Amino acid sequence: MDSVEVAKICKALGDSNRLRIIQMLSDGEKCGCHLLEEFDITQPTLSHHMKILTDCGLVNDWKEGKWHHYSINCKTLCEFKDFIETLSCVPVDGESCGCC
């Protein structure tokens, strides 16, 4: 995963509604109608959020009738997690920070 892809995911997750959507999808596939019930937003606003999440590759979608169904793209999420795990910190004072 390159830095452009990571930046798109970070930008997508920088919105609290989109972060909450990803948390909801962690339990499994959801219909847009069920996601919409959990938010105080309009259907076009949900569609906007879902477009951002699908465009960055974090979410898969498929359509059935007028509703879209969404699920987490496990491959992309795993690649993002792998990138995050490559990050570490080095304390300025040379002492162990205990976080990494």
C-alpha positions, 0 to 999 in steps of 0.5 A, a space after each residue: 500500500 503506497 502513501 497516497 492510498 494510506 492518505 485516502 483511507 486516513 482522510 476517509 476515517 477522519 470523519 466521525 460518521 464514516 468511522 462509525 460506519 466502519 465500526 458498524 460494518 465490522 459486525 458484517 454486511 449491512 444494507 444502506 437502509 440499516 445504516 441510515 437508521 443509525 444516523 440523523 442524516 439524509 440518504 444523499 448524505 449517507 451515499 456521499 459517505 459511502 462513496 468516499 469509503 468505497 473510493 478509498 477501497 475500505 468498503 465493498 458495495 453491491 446493489 439489490 433493488 434500490 438499496 446498496 449493501 456494504 461490507 468491509 474490504 478485508 484485503 484493504 483493511 489488512 493492508 492498512 493495518 500492516 502499514 500502521 504496524 510499521 510505524 513506531 516512535 523513538 523517544 527524544 530522551 532515548 528512554 523507552 516510551 513503552 508504546 511500541 
